[in-house]
Amino acid sequence: MPQEAWSNKRERQYEHIKDSAQDRGVSTGTAKRIASATVNKERARSGESKAASRTSTNDVSSGHRGGKRYHSGPQGRTRDQLYAEAQRRNVKGRSSMTKSQLQKAVGD
């Protein structure tokens, strides 16, 4: 999904991220979405884009974050993500549950 507004550096960055994601077994479509989101966030952080969301400019850089929010890691979803799922499922007593209790309650 290379764009005309992207510099040669951003084009290379996009291809590198897309190829890395595909090497990890991510589907082509998902790899393209990950790569374009990462490049666009980096463009926003460095002032290359016309508009930028607050999270793009104030959040941890994607290079430093390195998948910390991706929930298929060894620890699974975060407590907040599990709490939100429990809330959607209307689990009673969820506010006082620990992460492991929430995992059991939502079936993770």
matplotlib code that plots the C-alpha trace (Angstrom):
import matplotlib.pyplot as plt

x = [0.0, 2.8, 1.6, 2.7, 3.3, 5.8, 9.5, 11.9, 12.9, 9.2, 8.7, 11.7, 10.4, 7.0, 8.5, 10.7, 7.9, 5.6, 8.2, 9.1, 5.4, 5.0, 8.1, 6.4, 3.4, 1.0, -1.3, -0.4, -3.4, -2.6, 1.1, 0.2, -2.1, 0.6, 3.2, 1.1, -0.1, 3.5, 4.8, 1.9, 2.5, 6.2, 5.4, 3.1, 5.6, 8.3, 6.0, 5.8, 2.0, -0.5, -2.7, -1.8, -3.9, -3.0, -1.9, 0.4, 2.3, 2.1, 2.3, 5.3, 7.0, 6.1, 9.8, 10.1, 6.8, 7.6, 4.4, 3.8, 0.1, -0.3, -2.3, -1.0, 2.2, 3.1, 1.1, -2.1, -4.4, -3.9, -6.1, -7.9, -8.6, -9.9, -12.0, -13.6, -14.5, -15.9, -17.9, -19.3, -20.3, -21.8, -19.6, -20.6, -17.8, -15.4, -14.2, -12.5, -11.1, -7.4, -6.1, -6.1, -9.6, -10.8, -9.1, -11.1, -14.3, -14.1, -12.7, -9.1]
y = [0.0, 2.4, 6.0, 8.9, 11.0, 8.5, 9.1, 6.4, 5.8, 5.2, 2.9, 0.8, 0.8, -0.4, -3.2, -4.3, -4.3, -6.2, -8.8, -9.3, -9.8, -12.3, -14.2, -14.5, -16.2, -13.2, -13.2, -10.8, -8.5, -8.2, -7.7, -4.8, -3.2, -3.5, -2.0, 0.9, 1.8, 1.7, 3.9, 6.3, 6.6, 7.2, 9.9, 11.6, 11.4, 13.0, 15.7, 14.4, 14.1, 16.9, 15.5, 13.3, 11.7, 12.4, 8.8, 9.0, 11.9, 11.3, 7.5, 5.3, 4.9, 1.8, 0.8, 0.9, -0.7, -3.7, -5.6, -5.1, -4.7, -7.6, -10.1, -13.4, -13.2, -15.6, -13.7, -13.3, -10.4, -7.6, -7.4, -4.4, -6.3, -9.3, -6.9, -5.3, -8.8, -9.7, -6.5, -7.4, -10.8, -9.3, -11.3, -10.5, -9.4, -8.6, -5.4, -7.2, -10.1, -10.6, -11.2, -15.0, -14.9, -12.9, -15.3, -18.2, -16.2, -15.3, -18.7, -17.8]
z = [0.0, -0.8, -1.2, -3.3, -0.1, 1.2, 0.8, -0.5, 3.1, 4.1, 1.1, 2.2, 5.8, 4.6, 2.6, 5.5, 8.0, 5.6, 4.8, 8.5, 9.4, 6.5, 7.7, 11.1, 9.4, 9.3, 6.3, 3.4, 4.1, 7.8, 7.1, 4.7, 7.4, 10.0, 7.8, 6.6, 10.1, 11.4, 8.6, 8.9, 12.7, 12.2, 9.6, 12.0, 14.9, 12.7, 11.3, 7.7, 7.6, 7.5, 10.2, 13.2, 16.0, 19.6, 20.1, 17.1, 18.5, 22.3, 22.5, 22.6, 19.2, 17.3, 17.2, 20.9, 21.6, 19.4, 19.7, 23.4, 22.7, 20.4, 22.3, 21.0, 23.0, 25.8, 28.4, 26.3, 26.6, 29.2, 32.3, 30.7, 27.6, 29.6, 31.8, 28.7, 27.4, 30.8, 30.7, 27.2, 28.6, 31.7, 34.2, 37.8, 40.2, 37.4, 39.0, 41.9, 39.8, 39.0, 35.5, 36.0, 37.4, 34.4, 32.1, 33.7, 33.6, 29.9, 28.9, 27.9]

ax = plt.figure().add_subplot(projection="3d")
ax.plot(x, y, z, "-o")
ax.set_aspect("equal")
plt.show()
